[in-house]
Amino acid sequence: MFWDFLQPYVLWWGKTALGLWLGESTERVAWLFIFHLFGITLLLGTRVLLSLRLFGIIFRDQPIAELSREVRPYAAAGLALALLTGFLIFTGGAEGYFPGNWFRNKMILLFLALLFHFTLFRAVIRANEGRFNPISNKVAGVLSLVLWFGVGVAGRWIAFFG
């Protein structure tokens, strides 16, 4: 299985100098979590904003492609910060996180969210107004929210259920 294949590499990564250094300090990990949550907030905030626009609830007079361009730097910064800090958090506790079902669920949802975001969602939010029908826009908005919030919920549940 895929997870079994990764196990030796994860164990090795957790025992690197960086992994040990991060894992030995609750304070370092706490700071990483603060920045991780800030990145998630930026990312989810832009996804909510664009999805509400796709639903036709807000900014109806502004083309979705224009709104997308305006929030893109914040979304990119949020995604980069969340991925970087998430990787560092994982590095400091690789042996503990990796076997957990919620961690694995989060990684699967993250993969699906990134795949959806950089393919279909991006096509919809960058398209000229009217290229996609309103139902397609709403479906894209709902799927984006479900996937990204699913990543967040799965990540939060790691702390409760391992």
N, C-alpha and C positions, 0 to 999 in steps of 0.2 A: 504494500500500500504506500501511497505518496508520503504520509506522515512518518511511516517507519523508515523510509529512505532518508528523510531529513534529520531524523533523531541524532545520529552521530555528529553531524555538522552543528546542530544546535547545542549539543553538550560541549563540543569543542569551543564554540563561540562564547558560551557562558563562562568558560574558564580562561578566556583571554584576559590580558591585563586590564583592558577597558571594562569588560564584563565584571571582573572582580572589584575594580575600583568603584564602579557605579553601584554594584550590589551591596557593598559594605556600608553605604551611607544612606540613611533614610532621608536626610536633608537634601542630598543631590537628587534622589528620586522624586521627592516632593516638589522640588523646583521644576523638574522635568514634567511632572503631572500638571503643574500650573500652566506652563507654556503649551503643553499638549491640549489642554482644555481651551486655551485661547485660540489655538489653531483650529480646533473643531468648531468653536463658536463662529469664527470668521467664515469657515467653509459652509457650515450649516446655514448661517445667516444669509449668505448669497444664494444658496440652493432654495431656501424658503422664499426669498424675494423673487427669484426667477420663476419659481413654481406658481406663486400667487399671480404673477403677471401672465403666465401661461393659462391659468384658470380664468383670466379676465377680471380679477378682483381689484387689482391695483394698477396704476400707471397705464391705463387703457389707451391713452393717446400716444404713448411712447412705444416705438417699435421694439420688439423683443431683442432684436440683434443689437440695437443701440444700448439698451439696458445691460445686455450681456457684456458688451465692450466696457461699459462703465464699472461694472463690478468685477471684471476679470482679474485685475491686480490683487484685489482682496481675496478672491477665491483661490488664486494661485498661491498667495502668501499663506493662507490658512491651510491649504493642502500640504504645501511644503513643510510648514511648521509641524503639523500633525503627524506627517509621515516620519520626519526626522526625529522628533521627540518620542514618538511611538516606538521607533526602532531602538532608540537608546534605552527607553524603559524596558523593552523586551530584553535587551542585552544584559541589563543588570539583574534580570530574574529569569533568564531563558529556561533554566531547568524546571522552575516552578510553573511558568506560564505554558510552556509548550504542550505538556500532556493534557491540559484542561480542555474540555469540550467547548466551553464558551470562547476560549482563545481561538480554537480552530474554527468555530462558527464565525467569529469576527473576521478572521483572515479570509474565509470563503466569501463573506458578504463584502469585505473590502475589495477583493478581486472583482466581484460582480459589479459593485458600485463604480469602480474605476473603469471597467470595460464599458459599462453603459454610459458613463459620463463622457468618455473620450470618443464614443461612436455616435449612438443615436441621440442622446441628449444634446450633445454639441451641435449635431446637424440641425436639430429643431431650434435651438436658441440662437443660432447664427444665420438662419434662413431669412430670406426676405419675407415681409409680412404677407400672410395669405398663402404661402407655399404649402403649409400643412393645414389640414382642416382643424377646427376647434377641438374635436374629440382627440385627435392625435396629440395636440398640444397638452390637453388635460392628462392623457395617459402618460406622456413623457414626464409631466410634473409630478404626478402621483408616484410613478416608479422611482424617480429620483429621490423623492422624500422617503419612501419606504426603504430603499436601499441604504441611503446615508444615515437615516435615523436608526435603521437596523444595525449598522456598524456601531453607532454610538451606544445603543442599548446592550448589544452583545459585549462591548468593551466594559460597560459599567457592571454587567453581571459577572464578569471575570472576578471582580473583588468579592462578590457574594457567594458564588457557586464554584469558583475555581476553573 
